[in-house]
Amino acid sequence: MLVFLGLGLALLGAFIWWGGGSLFGWFGRLPGDIRVERPGFRLYVPFVSMLVVSLLLSLVLWVVRRLS
């Protein structure tokens, strides 16, 4: 069961990376994500985006455990 979950997450990540950018263009630009761009320097710290990912993965794993 967890193999399918891992494979599904990998496929979802590949979809977002290659083709789904227009669907998830908002992701990484949420309020609370820190972005500093200066000549010769770029800093990006996606605090809120990673909180969203953590909450979604926690919810998915909770549902998988409840169904198992």
Secondary structure by P-SEA (a helix, b strand, c coil): caaaaaaaaaaaaaaaacccccccccccccccbbbbbcccbbbbbaaaaaaaaaaaaaaaaaaaaaac
